Amino acid sequence: MATLKTSILGIEFENPFLLASAPPTASIESIDKSFEMGWGGAVLKTITPDDLEMVEASPRYATIKEKGKIICLQNIELLSHKTIQYWVDGIKYLKEKYPSKVIIASIMAPVECEEWQNLVKTFNNTPIDAFELNFSCPHGMPEKNIGMAIGTSAEISNLITSWVKAVAQKPVFVKLTPNVTNITWIANAVEKAGADGLAAINTVQGFMGINLDTLEPVLNIDGHSTYGGLSGEAVKPIGFKCVAQIRQNSNLPILGMGGISNWEDAAQYIALGSDAVQICTEVMINGYGIINNLKSGLLNYLETKGFKNISELKNIAIKKITSHEKLNKKNHLYPLIDKEKCIKCGKCAKICSESEYNALSIDKESLCINKEQCVGCSLCSHICPKEAIKMCC
Ligand SMILES: Cc1cc2nc3c(=O)[nH]c(=O)nc-3n(C[C@H](O)[C@H](O)[C@H](O)COP(=O)(O)O)c2cc1C
């Protein structure tokens, strides 16, 4: 029998699914409900010193949808609006009611030692399981020289981590931004400063676009807009890349996230090196109830594969990622056409000829492949509207 129970830095998790720091963890009442429904833990919406101004814009969201489903969310939301005392009391309440749930305090402060250490000292005296340092919010905060302004500088990230580590009595995770040239530079810097674990990714900085009727931004705040954070399914490949890159350079525990919408995504994050995962946007779209399928799907997968626990799946795919230079270039694949499925629309031949190679042609009877011209790129298999083309030797 497999189990979803796992242990990270001595913290016991009943399952590896945590709510990420975001609207689903913005109040004690809602976290209470999520725990009741089976989430393994929650990272609290980022807490800041009470005197840090937090004024929101309206609206704060824009989306890209595919077949009615939100696949990309842009947000310009800031951090928690609740006071420190609210969280101190709430954490105590939650831990008494749910001793086996993991509670992580996400914190952010101006770049001053005393400000960070005061926050840490306050939450040392609560029953949290760990800290998560938010070095990664891409909007609003960088204008105040915090958030992503910290996480894009290896030097400042290192400095603040060492301030925090000097006083923290609980493990310290650092939440990294993908909005850097190479996330491992920052990961290494905070590891050197004593970080106990890493969390990635926060949102990807982006801009949703322009409404061509009004010529105003799609995320329109009184005719204006700003760059925001993208999340949801569309950012998953960026999250995968960041987690894999971190894992290839570090043995620290990783809380992986970015675009997880089902157990399959979570399993991939674990295979790429995550110790547990966090989810935000999918919960904002479909509610806490997704936890049932996440848990049953992952457990069933572990059992089918013969893994006893998460640790046996962790890192398993990381060895498969190498440099382009080391890829086997002798492995030439060709398109294989399923004649039953092919409707001879000619799209593959047209695209192949217009994308340089011209290896496919269509006559009345069938689709023909000129093997001498074919470079085995696989584009035809991706653009076929009937999925009639597969690549094989
Ligand atoms: C509306 C919104 C608010 C967020 N607020 C925070 C926050 O306060 N602190 C933080 O560390 N991350 C915050 N995030 C980022 C998420 O925790 C998460 O890193 C990101 O959304 C990627 O995961 P996802 O694709 O599952 O949403 C926020 C994300 C969204 C969409």
The ligand as an SDF file (V2000), in Angstrom:
LIG
                    3D

 31 33  0  0  0  0  0  0  0  0999 V2000
   -4.2250   36.5080   -7.0810 C   0  0  0  0  0  0  0  0  0  0  0  0
   -2.9160   35.9610   -6.6290 C   0  0  0  0  0  0  0  0  0  0  0  0
   -2.3370   36.4250   -5.4590 C   0  0  0  0  0  0  0  0  0  0  0  0
   -1.1050   35.9250   -5.0410 C   0  0  0  0  0  0  0  0  0  0  0  0
   -0.5580   36.3800   -3.8760 N   0  0  0  0  0  0  0  0  0  0  0  0
    0.6230   35.8620   -3.4380 C   0  0  0  0  0  0  0  0  0  0  0  0
    1.1560   36.2510   -2.1810 C   0  0  0  0  0  0  0  0  0  0  0  0
    0.5840   37.0410   -1.4250 O   0  0  0  0  0  0  0  0  0  0  0  0
    2.3600   35.7030   -1.8160 N   0  0  0  0  0  0  0  0  0  0  0  0
    3.0340   34.8020   -2.5990 C   0  0  0  0  0  0  0  0  0  0  0  0
    4.0980   34.3290   -2.2110 O   0  0  0  0  0  0  0  0  0  0  0  0
    2.5150   34.4130   -3.7970 N   0  0  0  0  0  0  0  0  0  0  0  0
    1.3300   34.9060   -4.2030 C   0  0  0  0  0  0  0  0  0  0  0  0
    0.8000   34.4710   -5.3930 N   0  0  0  0  0  0  0  0  0  0  0  0
    1.5340   33.4770   -6.2190 C   0  0  0  0  0  0  0  0  0  0  0  0
    1.0620   32.0430   -5.9280 C   0  0  0  0  0  0  0  0  0  0  0  0
    1.2910   31.6780   -4.6020 O   0  0  0  0  0  0  0  0  0  0  0  0
    1.7760   31.0380   -6.8700 C   0  0  0  0  0  0  0  0  0  0  0  0
    3.1560   31.1300   -6.6370 O   0  0  0  0  0  0  0  0  0  0  0  0
    1.5270   31.3100   -8.3510 C   0  0  0  0  0  0  0  0  0  0  0  0
    0.2100   31.7290   -8.5620 O   0  0  0  0  0  0  0  0  0  0  0  0
    1.7980   30.0760   -9.2200 C   0  0  0  0  0  0  0  0  0  0  0  0
    0.9850   28.9820   -8.8800 O   0  0  0  0  0  0  0  0  0  0  0  0
   -0.4080   28.6340   -9.6380 P   0  0  0  0  0  0  0  0  0  0  0  0
   -0.1280   28.5520  -11.0920 O   0  0  0  0  0  0  0  0  0  0  0  0
   -0.8820   27.3630   -8.9990 O   0  0  0  0  0  0  0  0  0  0  0  0
   -1.3410   29.7710   -9.3310 O   0  0  0  0  0  0  0  0  0  0  0  0
   -0.4370   34.9480   -5.8260 C   0  0  0  0  0  0  0  0  0  0  0  0
   -1.0350   34.4840   -7.0030 C   0  0  0  0  0  0  0  0  0  0  0  0
   -2.2560   34.9660   -7.4070 C   0  0  0  0  0  0  0  0  0  0  0  0
   -2.8790   34.4380   -8.6610 C   0  0  0  0  0  0  0  0  0  0  0  0
  1  2  1  0
  2  3  1  0
  2 30  2  0
  3  4  2  0
  4  5  1  0
  4 28  1  0
  5  6  2  0
  6  7  1  0
  6 13  1  0
  7  8  2  0
  7  9  1  0
  9 10  1  0
 10 11  2  0
 10 12  1  0
 12 13  2  0
 13 14  1  0
 14 15  1  0
 14 28  1  0
 15 16  1  0
 16 17  1  0
 16 18  1  0
 18 19  1  0
 18 20  1  0
 20 21  1  0
 20 22  1  0
 22 23  1  0
 23 24  1  0
 24 25  2  0
 24 26  1  0
 24 27  1  0
 28 29  2  0
 29 30  1  0
 30 31  1  0
M  END
$$$$
